[in-house]
Amino acid sequence: MTGMATLEQIQRMPKLELHIHLEGTFDPETVCLLAEMQGISLPRPRQHLFDFSGLSDFLDLLDWICSLVQNRETAQQIAYRHAFAGPARQGPPGGGLSSIRKSSSIPAIGKTFGPESC
């Protein structure tokens, strides 16, 4: 390929998520389900859950979402749901790479090594 790629060429290229934070993969349905299971009220109405007034508001919601994952089993279920949810998985609205159709991505899942794996 020489010069700049066209939009069509870019859309046909394989995609992969090189780095993703688990809390960034939550959709409103998952967040609401986890909150309900734990008896925790949503911080705002479901239809406005991912509406942000700025960076601070966004980070506050991510902290709140992280608090919903209280054990290893829940984290595993969320990761599995994200990785294998089907051909049109979606992250939060505006979702960056999380909103790319799975059928156009490279099917590879890597293991993260952290302090717990040492």
N, CA, C and O atoms as a printed pandas DataFrame, in Angstrom:
     atom_number atom_name residue_name chain_id  residue_number  x_coord  y_coord  z_coord
0              1         N          MET        A               1    0.847   -1.167    0.000
1              2        CA          MET        A               1    0.000    0.000    0.000
2              3         C          MET        A               1    0.895    1.234    0.000
3              4         O          MET        A               1    1.811    1.349    0.815
4              5         N          THR        A               2    0.630    2.127   -0.895
5              6        CA          THR        A               2    1.387    3.375   -0.942
6              7         C          THR        A               2    0.453    4.531   -0.656
7              8         O          THR        A               2   -0.747    4.447   -0.919
8              9         N          GLY        A               3    0.994    5.607   -0.121
9             10        CA          GLY        A               3    0.168    6.769    0.187
10            11         C          GLY        A               3   -0.746    6.504    1.363
11            12         O          GLY        A               3   -0.511    5.594    2.159
12            13         N          MET        A               4   -1.794    7.310    1.462
13            14        CA          MET        A               4   -2.747    7.168    2.561
14            15         C          MET        A               4   -3.777    6.100    2.253
15            16         O          MET        A               4   -4.224    5.965    1.114
16            17         N          ALA        A               5   -4.153    5.342    3.271
17            18        CA          ALA        A               5   -5.183    4.318    3.117
18            19         C          ALA        A               5   -6.549    4.980    3.021
19            20         O          ALA        A               5   -6.795    6.021    3.630
20            21         N          THR        A               6   -7.426    4.366    2.254
21            22        CA          THR        A               6   -8.789    4.860    2.156
22            23         C          THR        A               6   -9.596    4.344    3.342
23            24         O          THR        A               6   -9.169    3.412    4.024
24            25         N          LEU        A               7  -10.734    4.931    3.584
25            26        CA          LEU        A               7  -11.602    4.480    4.667
26            27         C          LEU        A               7  -11.973    3.017    4.467
27            28         O          LEU        A               7  -11.993    2.247    5.428
28            29         N          GLU        A               8  -12.266    2.625    3.232
29            30        CA          GLU        A               8  -12.620    1.233    2.951
30            31         C          GLU        A               8  -11.465    0.284    3.295
31            32         O          GLU        A               8  -11.696   -0.781    3.867
32            33         N          GLN        A               9  -10.238    0.655    2.958
33            34        CA          GLN        A               9   -9.078   -0.176    3.284
34            35         C          GLN        A               9   -8.911   -0.310    4.795
35            36         O          GLN        A               9   -8.621   -1.395    5.300
36            37         N          ILE        A              10   -9.091    0.774    5.499
37            38        CA          ILE        A              10   -8.964    0.743    6.963
38            39         C          ILE        A              10  -10.037   -0.141    7.574
39            40         O          ILE        A              10   -9.758   -0.900    8.502
40            41         N          GLN        A              11  -11.256   -0.054    7.071
41            42        CA          GLN        A              11  -12.343   -0.871    7.602
42            43         C          GLN        A              11  -12.112   -2.352    7.356
43            44         O          GLN        A              11  -12.561   -3.178    8.150
44            45         N          ARG        A              12  -11.423   -2.712    6.276
45            46        CA          ARG        A              12  -11.156   -4.121    5.975
46            47         C          ARG        A              12   -9.976   -4.678    6.758
47            48         O          ARG        A              12   -9.830   -5.896    6.858
48            49         N          MET        A              13   -9.132   -3.816    7.315
49            50        CA          MET        A              13   -7.954   -4.282    8.055
50            51         C          MET        A              13   -8.374   -4.968    9.356
51            52         O          MET        A              13   -9.342   -4.547    9.990
52            53         N          PRO        A              14   -7.653   -6.021    9.760
53            54        CA          PRO        A              14   -7.953   -6.646   11.056
54            55         C          PRO        A              14   -7.689   -5.652   12.186
55            56         O          PRO        A              14   -6.808   -4.797   12.085
56            57         N          LYS        A              15   -8.458   -5.777   13.252
57            58        CA          LYS        A              15   -8.316   -4.895   14.410
58            59         C          LYS        A              15   -8.010   -5.737   15.647
59            60         O          LYS        A              15   -8.342   -6.922   15.699
60            61         N          LEU        A              16   -7.387   -5.130   16.620
61            62        CA          LEU        A              16   -7.215   -5.796   17.893
62            63         C          LEU        A              16   -7.173   -4.757   18.991
63            64         O          LEU        A              16   -6.781   -3.610   18.778
64            65         N          GLU        A              17   -7.585   -5.182   20.165
65            66        CA          GLU        A              17   -7.513   -4.323   21.330
66            67         C          GLU        A              17   -6.195   -4.636   22.014
67            68         O          GLU        A              17   -6.031   -5.704   22.603
68            69         N          LEU        A              18   -5.272   -3.719   21.936
69            70        CA          LEU        A              18   -3.949   -3.933   22.488
70            71         C          LEU        A              18   -3.945   -3.813   24.002
71            72         O          LEU        A              18   -3.215   -4.523   24.693
72            73         N          HIS        A              19   -4.755   -2.920   24.499
73            74        CA          HIS        A              19   -4.808   -2.682   25.940
74            75         C          HIS        A              19   -6.201   -2.177   26.273
75            76         O          HIS        A              19   -6.669   -1.200   25.688
76            77         N          ILE        A              20   -6.855   -2.833   27.200
77            78        CA          ILE        A              20   -8.209   -2.408   27.568
78            79         C          ILE        A              20   -8.398   -2.583   29.066
79            80         O          ILE        A              20   -7.942   -3.559   29.660
80            81         N          HIS        A              21   -9.078   -1.620   29.659
81            82        CA          HIS        A              21   -9.400   -1.703   31.081
82            83         C          HIS        A              21  -10.785   -2.320   31.211
83            84         O          HIS        A              21  -11.719   -1.911   30.522
84            85         N          LEU        A              22  -10.916   -3.293   32.084
85            86        CA          LEU        A              22  -12.161   -4.030   32.225
86            87         C          LEU        A              22  -13.349   -3.110   32.483
87            88         O          LEU        A              22  -14.414   -3.306   31.898
88            89         N          GLU        A              23  -13.185   -2.107   33.348
89            90        CA          GLU        A              23  -14.316   -1.229   33.662
90            91         C          GLU        A              23  -14.770   -0.412   32.456
91            92         O          GLU        A              23  -15.886    0.107   32.442
92            93         N          GLY        A              24  -13.915   -0.295   31.450
93            94        CA          GLY        A              24  -14.292    0.409   30.228
94            95         C          GLY        A              24  -15.125   -0.437   29.282
95            96         O          GLY        A              24  -15.575    0.057   28.248
96            97         N          THR        A              25  -15.340   -1.702   29.615
97            98        CA          THR        A              25  -16.109   -2.599   28.750
98            99         C          THR        A              25  -17.550   -2.754   29.204
99           100         O          THR        A              25  -18.342   -3.397   28.515
100          101         N          PHE        A              26  -17.906   -2.189   30.332
101          102        CA          PHE        A              26  -19.245   -2.360   30.891
102          103         C          PHE        A              26  -20.282   -1.622   30.058
103          104         O          PHE        A              26  -20.075   -0.470   29.675
104          105         N          ASP        A              27  -21.386   -2.282   29.781
105          106        CA          ASP        A              27  -22.520   -1.621   29.138
106          107         C          ASP        A              27  -23.550   -1.308   30.230
107          108         O          ASP        A              27  -23.466   -1.859   31.328
108          109         N          PRO        A              28  -24.509   -0.441   29.945
109          110        CA          PRO        A              28  -25.498   -0.081   30.978
110          111         C          PRO        A              28  -26.220   -1.292   31.569
111          112         O          PRO        A              28  -26.489   -1.327   32.770
112          113         N          GLU        A              29  -26.533   -2.283   30.734
113          114        CA          GLU        A              29  -27.229   -3.476   31.220
114          115         C          GLU        A              29  -26.412   -4.191   32.292
115          116         O          GLU        A              29  -26.951   -4.583   33.327
116          117         N          THR        A              30  -25.111   -4.362   32.047
117          118        CA          THR        A              30  -24.243   -5.045   33.004
118          119         C          THR        A              30  -24.120   -4.243   34.294
119          120         O          THR        A              30  -24.208   -4.802   35.388
120          121         N          VAL        A              31  -23.918   -2.950   34.168
121          122        CA          VAL        A              31  -23.792   -2.092   35.350
122          123         C          VAL        A              31  -25.058   -2.167   36.194
123          124         O          VAL        A              31  -24.988   -2.325   37.413
124          125         N          CYS        A              32  -26.210   -2.055   35.547
125          126        CA          CYS        A              32  -27.479   -2.096   36.277
126          127         C          CYS        A              32  -27.693   -3.450   36.948
127          128         O          CYS        A              32  -28.166   -3.513   38.083
128          129         N          LEU        A              33  -27.350   -4.525   36.257
129          130        CA          LEU        A              33  -27.496   -5.859   36.819
130          131         C          LEU        A              33  -26.611   -6.030   38.058
131          132         O          LEU        A              33  -27.076   -6.513   39.091
132          133         N          LEU        A              34  -25.343   -5.636   37.956
133          134        CA          LEU        A              34  -24.446   -5.757   39.106
134          135         C          LEU        A              34  -24.919   -4.915   40.283
135          136         O          LEU        A              34  -24.889   -5.372   41.425
136          137         N          ALA        A              35  -25.351   -3.697   40.013
137          138        CA          ALA        A              35  -25.837   -2.821   41.084
138          139         C          ALA        A              35  -27.075   -3.430   41.749
139          140         O          ALA        A              35  -27.190   -3.429   42.975
140          141         N          GLU        A              36  -27.991   -3.944   40.942
141          142        CA          GLU        A              36  -29.209   -4.553   41.483
142          143         C          GLU        A              36  -28.883   -5.775   42.334
143          144         O          GLU        A              36  -29.441   -5.945   43.417
144          145         N          MET        A              37  -27.976   -6.630   41.845
145          146        CA          MET        A              37  -27.598   -7.836   42.582
146          147         C          MET        A              37  -27.007   -7.496   43.950
147          148         O          MET        A              37  -27.138   -8.271   44.897
148          149         N          GLN        A              38  -26.364   -6.349   44.048
149          150        CA          GLN        A              38  -25.708   -5.963   45.294
150          151         C          GLN        A              38  -26.543   -4.967   46.111
151          152         O          GLN        A              38  -26.108   -4.521   47.173
152          153         N          GLY        A              39  -27.732   -4.619   45.620
153          154        CA          GLY        A              39  -28.601   -3.696   46.333
154          155         C          GLY        A              39  -28.052   -2.274   46.380
155          156         O          GLY        A              39  -28.288   -1.544   47.342
156          157         N          ILE        A              40  -27.321   -1.885   45.338
157          158        CA          ILE        A              40  -26.716   -0.558   45.275
158          159         C          ILE        A              40  -27.495    0.290   44.272
159          160         O          ILE        A              40  -27.774   -0.154   43.158
160          161         N          SER        A              41  -27.841    1.504   44.672
161          162        CA          SER        A              41  -28.567    2.416   43.785
162          163         C          SER        A              41  -27.644    2.974   42.714
163          164         O          SER        A              41  -26.463    3.218   42.959
164          165         N          LEU        A              42  -28.196    3.172   41.529
165          166        CA          LEU        A              42  -27.438    3.816   40.452
166          167         C          LEU        A              42  -27.179    5.275   40.823
167          168         O          LEU        A              42  -28.015    5.900   41.475
168          169         N          PRO        A              43  -26.039    5.824   40.420
169          170        CA          PRO        A              43  -25.732    7.215   40.751
170          171         C          PRO        A              43  -26.579    8.224   39.982
171          172         O          PRO        A              43  -26.646    9.394   40.359
172          173         N          ARG        A              44  -27.226    7.777   38.905
173          174        CA          ARG        A              44  -28.136    8.611   38.110
174          175         C          ARG        A              44  -29.024    7.666   37.302
175          176         O          ARG        A              44  -28.740    6.470   37.234
176          177         N          PRO        A              45  -30.085    8.173   36.695
177          178        CA          PRO        A              45  -30.987    7.296   35.933
178          179         C          PRO        A              45  -30.244    6.502   34.852
179          180         O          PRO        A              45  -29.285    6.991   34.253
180          181         N          ARG        A              46  -30.702    5.279   34.619
181          182        CA          ARG        A              46  -30.048    4.389   33.653
182          183         C          ARG        A              46  -29.844    5.053   32.296
183          184         O          ARG        A              46  -28.773    4.925   31.702
184          185         N          GLN        A              47  -30.847    5.752   31.804
185          186        CA          GLN        A              47  -30.743    6.353   30.475
186          187         C          GLN        A              47  -29.681    7.446   30.412
187          188         O          GLN        A              47  -29.300    7.864   29.319
188          189         N          HIS        A              48  -29.199    7.913   31.552
189          190        CA          HIS        A              48  -28.158    8.949   31.591
190          191         C          HIS        A              48  -26.887    8.454   32.285
191          192         O          HIS        A              48  -26.015    9.248   32.638
192          193         N          LEU        A              49  -26.791    7.156   32.473
193          194        CA          LEU        A              49  -25.679    6.588   33.229
194          195         C          LEU        A              49  -24.321    6.968   32.642
195          196         O          LEU        A              49  -23.381    7.257   33.383
196          197         N          PHE        A              50  -24.217    6.969   31.318
197          198        CA          PHE        A              50  -22.940    7.277   30.684
198          199         C          PHE        A              50  -22.886    8.690   30.095
199          200         O          PHE        A              50  -22.114    8.953   29.174
200          201         N          ASP        A              51  -23.706    9.592   30.629
201          202        CA          ASP        A              51  -23.628   11.007   30.271
202          203         C          ASP        A              51  -22.692   11.675   31.269
203          204         O          ASP        A              51  -22.916   11.590   32.476
204          205         N          PHE        A              52  -21.655   12.333   30.786
205          206        CA          PHE        A              52  -20.658   12.931   31.665
206          207         C          PHE        A              52  -20.621   14.437   31.503
207          208         O          PHE        A              52  -20.790   14.960   30.401
208          209         N          SER        A              53  -20.399   15.133   32.613
209          210        CA          SER        A              53  -20.283   16.587   32.563
210          211         C          SER        A              53  -18.826   17.024   32.494
211          212         O          SER        A              53  -18.540   18.219   32.413
212          213         N          GLY        A              54  -17.911   16.074   32.526
213          214        CA          GLY        A              54  -16.493   16.403   32.454
214          215         C          GLY        A              54  -15.653   15.224   32.913
215          216         O          GLY        A              54  -16.183   14.167   33.256
216          217         N          LEU        A              55  -14.346   15.412   32.915
217          218        CA          LEU        A              55  -13.421   14.331   33.277
218          219         C          LEU        A              55  -13.653   13.829   34.695
219          220         O          LEU        A              55  -13.654   12.621   34.932
220          221         N          SER        A              56  -13.847   14.730   35.625
221          222        CA          SER        A              56  -14.056   14.332   37.017
222          223         C          SER        A              56  -15.293   13.449   37.157
223          224         O          SER        A              56  -15.265   12.447   37.871
224          225         N          ASP        A              57  -16.367   13.815   36.483
225          226        CA          ASP        A              57  -17.596   13.037   36.512
226          227         C          ASP        A              57  -17.364   11.652   35.901
227          228         O          ASP        A              57  -17.851   10.650   36.425
228          229         N          PHE        A              58  -16.630   11.600   34.805
229          230        CA          PHE        A              58  -16.289   10.328   34.151
230          231         C          PHE        A              58  -15.487    9.434   35.094
231          232         O          PHE        A              58  -15.794    8.251   35.239
232          233         N          LEU        A              59  -14.466    9.992   35.731
233          234        CA          LEU        A              59  -13.621    9.206   36.641
234          235         C          LEU        A              59  -14.397    8.747   37.878
235          236         O          LEU        A              59  -14.172    7.648   38.384
236          237         N          ASP        A              60  -15.306    9.588   38.358
237          238        CA          ASP        A              60  -16.153    9.186   39.490
238          239         C          ASP        A              60  -17.001    7.977   39.127
239          240         O          ASP        A              60  -17.141    7.053   39.928
240          241         N          LEU        A              61  -17.570    7.978   37.917
241          242        CA          LEU        A              61  -18.387    6.840   37.496
242          243         C          LEU        A              61  -17.528    5.587   37.347
243          244         O          LEU        A              61  -17.958    4.501   37.738
244          245         N          LEU        A              62  -16.331    5.714   36.792
245          246        CA          LEU        A              62  -15.451    4.541   36.679
246          247         C          LEU        A              62  -15.113    3.973   38.049
247          248         O          LEU        A              62  -15.095    2.755   38.227
248          249         N          ASP        A              63  -14.845    4.841   39.019
249          250        CA          ASP        A              63  -14.590    4.366   40.384
250          251         C          ASP        A              63  -15.801    3.623   40.925
251          252         O          ASP        A              63  -15.666    2.567   41.544
252          253         N          TRP        A              64  -16.982    4.178   40.690
253          254        CA          TRP        A              64  -18.206    3.543   41.169
254          255         C          TRP        A              64  -18.396    2.179   40.496
255          256         O          TRP        A              64  -18.744    1.201   41.157
256          257         N          ILE        A              65  -18.168    2.121   39.182
257          258        CA          ILE        A              65  -18.288    0.855   38.460
258          259         C          ILE        A              65  -17.306   -0.178   39.022
259          260         O          ILE        A              65  -17.666   -1.338   39.221
260          261         N          CYS        A              66  -16.080    0.242   39.272
261          262        CA          CYS        A              66  -15.082   -0.684   39.828
262          263         C          CYS        A              66  -15.540   -1.236   41.176
263          264         O          CYS        A              66  -15.243   -2.384   41.507
264          265         N          SER        A              67  -16.255   -0.431   41.949
265          266        CA          SER        A              67  -16.717   -0.890   43.262
266          267         C          SER        A              67  -17.753   -2.005   43.140
267          268         O          SER        A              67  -17.993   -2.733   44.102
268          269         N          LEU        A              68  -18.365   -2.142   41.972
269          270        CA          LEU        A              68  -19.355   -3.196   41.761
270          271         C          LEU        A              68  -18.706   -4.565   41.586
271          272         O          LEU        A              68  -19.356   -5.591   41.790
272          273         N          VAL        A              69  -17.450   -4.586   41.215
273          274        CA          VAL        A              69  -16.721   -5.843   41.021
274          275         C          VAL        A              69  -16.012   -6.148   42.334
275          276         O          VAL        A              69  -14.921   -5.648   42.606
276          277         N          GLN        A              70  -16.664   -6.982   43.141
277          278        CA          GLN        A              70  -16.182   -7.198   44.494
278          279         C          GLN        A              70  -15.507   -8.548   44.713
279          280         O          GLN        A              70  -15.053   -8.838   45.819
280          281         N          ASN        A              71  -15.437   -9.375   43.671
281          282        CA          ASN        A              71  -14.767  -10.661   43.833
282          283         C          ASN        A              71  -14.239  -11.153   42.486
283          284         O          ASN        A              71  -14.588  -10.626   41.430
284          285         N          ARG        A              72  -13.409  -12.155   42.552
285          286        CA          ARG        A              72  -12.767  -12.707   41.358
286          287         C          ARG        A              72  -13.778  -13.266   40.365
287          288         O          ARG        A              72  -13.619  -13.101   39.156
288          289         N          GLU        A              73  -14.823  -13.930   40.874
289          290        CA          GLU        A              73  -15.813  -14.542   39.988
290          291         C          GLU        A              73  -16.522  -13.481   39.136
291          292         O          GLU        A              73  -16.744  -13.685   37.943
292          293         N          THR        A              74  -16.873  -12.360   39.750
293          294        CA          THR        A              74  -17.531  -11.289   39.000
294          295         C          THR        A              74  -16.592  -10.733   37.938
295          296         O          THR        A              74  -17.009  -10.494   36.805
296          297         N          ALA        A              75  -15.332  -10.528   38.295
297          298        CA          ALA        A              75  -14.354  -10.027   37.319
298          299         C          ALA        A              75  -14.209  -11.006   36.158
299          300         O          ALA        A              75  -14.119  -10.586   35.004
300          301         N          GLN        A              76  -14.187  -12.298   36.449
301          302        CA          GLN        A              76  -14.083  -13.298   35.390
302          303         C          GLN        A              76  -15.308  -13.285   34.485
303          304         O          GLN        A              76  -15.177  -13.389   33.266
304          305         N          GLN        A              77  -16.492  -13.160   35.066
305          306        CA          GLN        A              77  -17.718  -13.126   34.274
306          307         C          GLN        A              77  -17.743  -11.907   33.353
307          308         O          GLN        A              77  -18.156  -12.005   32.198
308          309         N          ILE        A              78  -17.299  -10.760   33.867
309          310        CA          ILE        A              78  -17.278   -9.539   33.060
310          311         C          ILE        A              78  -16.277   -9.675   31.913
311          312         O          ILE        A              78  -16.574   -9.317   30.774
312          313         N          ALA        A              79  -15.095  -10.193   32.223
313          314        CA          ALA        A              79  -14.073  -10.374   31.188
314          315         C          ALA        A              79  -14.570  -11.352   30.114
315          316         O          ALA        A              79  -14.392  -11.107   28.921
316          317         N          TYR        A              80  -15.184  -12.442   30.535
317          318        CA          TYR        A              80  -15.702  -13.422   29.587
318          319         C          TYR        A              80  -16.785  -12.791   28.713
319          320         O          TYR        A              80  -16.803  -12.970   27.495
320          321         N          ARG        A              81  -17.681  -12.054   29.356
321          322        CA          ARG        A              81  -18.771  -11.404   28.608
322          323         C          ARG        A              81  -18.207  -10.462   27.552
323          324         O          ARG        A              81  -18.696  -10.421   26.423
324          325         N          HIS        A              82  -17.179   -9.706   27.921
325          326        CA          HIS        A              82  -16.581   -8.777   26.960
326          327         C          HIS        A              82  -15.921   -9.532   25.798
327          328         O          HIS        A              82  -16.091   -9.173   24.633
328          329         N          ALA        A              83  -15.176  -10.570   26.134
329          330        CA          ALA        A              83  -14.410  -11.281   25.111
330          331         C          ALA        A              83  -15.275  -12.116   24.183
331          332         O          ALA        A              83  -14.957  -12.262   23.003
332          333         N          PHE        A              84  -16.363  -12.663   24.702
333          334        CA          PHE        A              84  -17.140  -13.623   23.918
334          335         C          PHE        A              84  -18.605  -13.243   23.760
335          336         O          PHE        A              84  -19.451  -14.115   23.560
336          337         N          ALA        A              85  -18.915  -11.964   23.847
337          338        CA          ALA        A              85  -20.315  -11.527   23.840
338          339         C          ALA        A              85  -20.996  -11.668   22.487
339          340         O          ALA        A              85  -22.220  -11.556   22.419
340          341         N          GLY        A              86  -20.278  -11.902   21.435
341          342        CA          GLY        A              86  -20.921  -12.058   20.140
342          343         C          GLY        A              86  -20.432  -11.032   19.147
343          344         O          GLY        A              86  -19.530  -10.249   19.444
344          345         N          PRO        A              87  -21.020  -11.033   17.974
345          346        CA          PRO        A              87  -20.489  -10.235   16.876
346          347         C          PRO        A              87  -20.642   -8.731   17.017
347          348         O          PRO        A              87  -19.956   -7.991   16.312
348          349         N          ALA        A              88  -21.498   -8.251   17.886
349          350        CA          ALA        A              88  -21.694   -6.801   17.959
350          351         C          ALA        A              88  -21.549   -6.278   19.383
351          352         O          ALA        A              88  -22.348   -5.449   19.819
352          353         N          ARG        A              89  -20.546   -6.748   20.111
353          354        CA          ARG        A              89  -20.385   -6.293   21.489
354          355         C          ARG        A              89  -20.143   -4.791   21.514
355          356         O          ARG        A              89  -19.526   -4.230   20.608
356          357         N          GLN        A              90  -20.622   -4.172   22.532
357          358        CA          GLN        A              90  -20.511   -2.728   22.656
358          359         C          GLN        A              90  -20.008   -2.378   24.046
359          360         O          GLN        A              90  -20.423   -2.987   25.032
360          361         N          GLY        A              91  -19.142   -1.426   24.126
361          362        CA          GLY        A              91  -18.763   -0.838   25.391
362          363         C          GLY        A              91  -19.656    0.359   25.631
363          364         O          GLY        A              91  -20.728    0.454   25.034
364          365         N          PRO        A              92  -19.246    1.265   26.482
365          366        CA          PRO        A              92  -20.028    2.472   26.714
366          367         C          PRO        A              92  -20.197    3.271   25.418
367          368         O          PRO        A              92  -19.405    3.126   24.487
368          369         N          PRO        A              93  -21.230    4.116   25.364
369          370        CA          PRO        A              93  -21.433    4.932   24.162
370          371         C          PRO        A              93  -20.174    5.692   23.783
371          372         O          PRO        A              93  -19.469    6.205   24.652
372          373         N          GLY        A              94  -19.890    5.766   22.494
373          374        CA          GLY        A              94  -18.672    6.412   22.034
374          375         C          GLY        A              94  -17.468    5.510   22.168
375          376         O          GLY        A              94  -16.342    5.933   21.904
376          377         N          GLY        A              95  -17.688    4.277   22.574
377          378        CA          GLY        A              95  -16.780    3.256   23.037
378          379         C          GLY        A              95  -15.447    3.006   22.396
379          380         O          GLY        A              95  -14.869    1.965   22.707
380          381         N          GLY        A              96  -14.881    3.830   21.536
381          382        CA          GLY        A              96  -13.548    3.561   21.007
382          383         C          GLY        A              96  -13.439    2.172   20.430
383          384         O          GLY        A              96  -14.360    1.704   19.762
384          385         N          LEU        A              97  -12.322    1.503   20.678
385          386        CA          LEU        A              97  -12.113    0.168   20.120
386          387         C          LEU        A              97  -13.091   -0.856   20.660
387          388         O          LEU        A              97  -13.341   -1.871   20.009
388          389         N          SER        A              98  -13.655   -0.610   21.848
389          390        CA          SER        A              98  -14.604   -1.572   22.404
390          391         C          SER        A              98  -15.860   -1.682   21.569
391          392         O          SER        A              98  -16.592   -2.664   21.691
392          393         N          SER        A              99  -16.131   -0.697   20.720
393          394        CA          SER        A              99  -17.336   -0.750   19.911
394          395         C          SER        A              99  -17.092   -1.292   18.509
395          396         O          SER        A              99  -18.019   -1.330   17.699
396          397         N          ILE        A             100  -15.869   -1.712   18.204
397          398        CA          ILE        A             100  -15.580   -2.320   16.899
398          399         C          ILE        A             100  -16.254   -3.685   16.847
399          400         O          ILE        A             100  -16.203   -4.442   17.817
400          401         N          ARG        A             101  -16.871   -3.995   15.743
401          402        CA          ARG        A             101  -17.517   -5.295   15.602
402          403         C          ARG        A             101  -16.502   -6.402   15.806
403          404         O          ARG        A             101  -15.419   -6.376   15.223
404          405         N          LYS        A             102  -16.849   -7.367   16.627
405          406        CA          LYS        A             102  -15.927   -8.456   16.927
406          407         C          LYS        A             102  -15.522   -9.209   15.667
407          408         O          LYS        A             102  -14.393   -9.693   15.586
408          409         N          SER        A             103  -16.396   -9.319   14.699
409          410        CA          SER        A             103  -16.073  -10.076   13.497
410          411         C          SER        A             103  -14.935   -9.431   12.706
411          412         O          SER        A             103  -14.334  -10.083   11.852
412          413         N          SER        A             104  -14.631   -8.159   12.978
413          414        CA          SER        A             104  -13.539   -7.516   12.258
414          415         C          SER        A             104  -12.259   -7.495   13.085
415          416         O          SER        A             104  -11.258   -6.918   12.660
416          417         N          SER        A             105  -12.281   -8.114   14.251
417          418        CA          SER        A             105  -11.097   -8.078   15.105
418          419         C          SER        A             105  -10.367   -9.414   15.090
419          420         O          SER        A             105  -10.928  -10.444   14.717
420          421         N          ILE        A             106   -9.131   -9.375   15.497
421          422        CA          ILE        A             106   -8.315  -10.583   15.563
422          423         C          ILE        A             106   -8.687  -11.347   16.828
423          424         O          ILE        A             106   -8.624  -10.775   17.915
424          425         N          PRO        A             107   -9.071  -12.615   16.728
425          426        CA          PRO        A             107   -9.517  -13.358   17.910
426          427         C          PRO        A             107   -8.347  -13.833   18.764
427          428         O          PRO        A             107   -7.900  -14.974   18.644
428          429         N          ALA        A             108   -7.865  -12.963   19.610
429          430        CA          ALA        A             108   -6.764  -13.336   20.497
430          431         C          ALA        A             108   -6.972  -12.690   21.852
431          432         O          ALA        A             108   -7.302  -11.508   21.942
432          433         N          ILE        A             109   -6.780  -13.457   22.889
433          434        CA          ILE        A             109   -6.916  -12.950   24.251
434          435         C          ILE        A             109   -5.629  -13.301   24.983
435          436         O          ILE        A             109   -5.232  -14.465   25.039
436          437         N          GLY        A             110   -4.992  -12.299   25.534
437          438        CA          GLY        A             110   -3.739  -12.525   26.231
438          439         C          GLY        A             110   -3.937  -12.533   27.729
439          440         O          GLY        A             110   -4.922  -12.007   28.247
440          441         N          LYS        A             111   -2.991  -13.134   28.414
441          442        CA          LYS        A             111   -3.017  -13.148   29.866
442          443         C          LYS        A             111   -2.223  -11.965   30.377
443          444         O          LYS        A             111   -1.130  -11.678   29.888
444          445         N          THR        A             112   -2.773  -11.285   31.357
445          446        CA          THR        A             112   -2.068  -10.157   31.972
446          447         C          THR        A             112   -1.287  -10.684   33.160
447          448         O          THR        A             112   -1.809  -11.443   33.976
448          449         N          PHE        A             113   -0.055  -10.281   33.247
449          450        CA          PHE        A             113    0.765  -10.682   34.370
450          451         C          PHE        A             113    0.873   -9.518   35.326
451          452         O          PHE        A             113    1.311   -8.432   34.947
452          453         N          GLY        A             114    0.479   -9.739   36.551
453          454        CA          GLY        A             114    0.547   -8.726   37.587
454          455         C          GLY        A             114    1.103   -9.342   38.847
455          456         O          GLY        A             114    1.542  -10.492   38.841
456          457         N          PRO        A             115    1.087   -8.583   39.930
457          458        CA          PRO        A             115    1.634   -9.086   41.194
458          459         C          PRO        A             115    1.004  -10.394   41.636
459          460         O          PRO        A             115    1.673  -11.235   42.237
460          461         N          GLU        A             116   -0.290  -10.575   41.341
461          462        CA          GLU        A             116   -0.968  -11.801   41.788
462          463         C          GLU        A             116   -0.505  -13.045   41.030
463          464         O          GLU        A             116   -0.748  -14.161   41.487
464          465         N          SER        A             117    0.152  -12.877   39.888
465          466        CA          SER        A             117    0.587  -14.043   39.112
466          467         C          SER        A             117    2.038  -14.413   39.383
467          468         O          SER        A             117    2.554  -15.366   38.798
468          469         N          CYS        A             118    2.690  -13.683   40.247
469          470        CA          CYS        A             118    4.100  -13.957   40.564
470          471         C          CYS        A             118    4.237  -14.995   41.647
471          472         O          CYS        A             118    5.354  -15.341   42.032
